Amino acid sequence: MRIPDRYTISGTALTAEQQQKTLELLKLPANTGPAEWWLTEFEDFWPYQTAPGDVYFSRNSDQSTVKRPPMVEYVSSVFPTDPTVYAVAGLFVLPVAYRLRRGRKPSAAAASEGTDLA
């Protein structure tokens, strides 16, 4: 079974400082590895349930630099962000609120008679 040719980032050279820190963390001698290190990030889609075997890597004929495609994260809000929703809601709510408020004021005849409507 062959692993799919999917890699995310290729062609990122590590600095000498990054190489030294890696060797220190792995407790390896300073002269371990090539003079120039390159970072390649793989996304692992290997079907371990089907084939729990070893994975090997081989040189690709295309050695060009590969960049990760932009990662887009969609977020949603509890409240609508479109002002049109609030404008339409206002068209329905404001007239009703106006009528209710206007209905609570005492009429001119009741005010002249001195009756209290509260």
N, C-alpha and C positions, 0 to 999 in steps of 0.2 A: 504494500500500500504506500502511495506517495503522498507526502504532505503538500497541501495547496501552497502555491507560490504567493503568499500574502505576507508582506512585511510592511511595517508602518513608516519607519524612519530609517534612512540609510545615508551614509556619507557625512556623519557628524564626527569630526576629529576631536579626540580628547586632548586637553592641554597636558603639559608635563606635570603640573600640580595635581590634576585629576588622576593621572597615571600613578603617581607616587602615593596618593591617598588610597587608591585601590589596592596597590601592592601591600601597603601597611595593614589595611583591613583584612586582607587575605593571608597575611603573614608569609609573604613570598619574598624571595631575594629581589634586589633592585634591578638586576639584569634580566628578569623574567619577561618573556614576550617580545614582540617586535618593537622597533624603535618608534614607530608611529601607530597609535591605536585608533580604531574607528568604532563608533557606536552604531549598532543596528538594533532596532526594536522590532520584535516579532509579536504578532497576535496569535495565540495558540488555539487553533481549531482542530487539533489532532483528536481523532475519535478513540480515546483510551479504552472505552468499553469494547470496541470492536478489535482493535489492534494495540495491545499494551506493549509494543516493542520499542526498540531503540529508534532514535531519530538521528539522522546524519545530515550534515550540511555540505553542499558543494558550490563551487564558484559559478556564478551566473555569467553568461556572456555579456549581458548589459550591466556595466558597472557605473551607470549614471546615478546621480544623487536623487533620492526620493524623499519628498516631504509629506508629512501627515496632512490629509485634507482637513479643512476647518471643521471643528467640532461645534455643532449648533445645538444649544440646549433650549428647548421651548419651556416656558413657565406660564402658568395660568394664575389668574387672580380670582378671588372670591367675588369682587365687585367688577362690573364692566368698566373698561377703560375708554370706551367710545362715548364722546359727549352727546351723540345723537340719542342714545338710550335715555339719558337724563332729560334731554329736551322733550322727547315724546312723553316721558313719564310726567313732566311738568305740565304738558298740555292737558293731561287727564286729571292730575291731582290739584293743580292750582285753582281751576274753576270751582271744583267741589269745595275746597277749603274756603274760597272766597264766599260762596253761598252760605256755608255753615257759619262763618264768622259774621256775615251780614245779617243772618237770621237771629243772632243773639242780641243785637242792639235793640234797645227799647224804641218803639215807634214814637213819633212826635205827639200823637194823641194821648198815649199812655204817659208820656213825660209831662204833658200839661195838666193831666188829672192828678198827678202826684202818686200814682201807683208804682209799686216796686215790683219789677219782674224777676228779680234775682232769686 
